[in-house]
Amino acid sequence: MITNPIIEAMLNRKSVRKYTEQKPSNEVIETVVRAGQQAPFAAQLCSLLLTRKKAPFGAPLWFTICVDMHRMELIMAKRGWTVVANNLSILLLGIQDAALMAENMVIAAESLGMGSCFLGNTPYRANRIQKQFKLPKRVFPLVELVMGYPAEEFPTRPRYPLEFTLFEDKYPDLSDEMIEKAMKTMDDGYLAQGYYRKQKAKIKLEVDKAETFTYENYSWTEHISRKWGQWFNDPKEELEQLEKCGFAIPAKPDSNNK
């Protein structure tokens, strides 16, 4: 592979859960945010919240990346326009904007010697975050990102083999051999690092299945299978959080998408 400092920063990225007490300067924060702003976008449908109080894992910075239609509506009003685009379209494009911004911030942080960790349950706490930050309607907290200087060192986590990820010209028929190789790559890698054992992170079985795994063989493919095989079977909770933040799906007839 070709390498350079940017590629190295990207390939060395990992989710850091222990941080030193060193606090990034305002100049460092501005640099990270400006790098985030330069990500590709549909309409800059994203904004950032920052707090430096009691962040998870002892991190000094706690960002929340939001899908933000509120600012766009204010701009459109200045031009004499009102929104007719449906909420699903807005959210799909806004999620792209927010995700790309967040990733640029992560890479910028890595290049400055910092680490970070995403908190993926943010949409399920959106209304609570809305109240905490006094967010206007049409701003939806999508994902949180803690950041700071790492107080731990460990290898990067495994990824699928390239042939299980990059498909040229058409999506292939995935053979048992390809699937098993990908599973082995992930599981052996996590087991070698003792990832789930150290975190005591085995997901409890909530379905009618006998527990046959110990930390000697419980690894990524079983862990992720238990998530998608047991959780999130009803979108009601997510839809309620979206509606509280001003994104009803489907939009109510009298809401004008608000």
Beta strands, then each sheet from edge to edge (+ up, - down):
strand 1: 46-51
strand 2: 61-68
strand 3: 115-119
strand 4: 139-148
sheet 1: 1+ 2- 4+ 3-
end
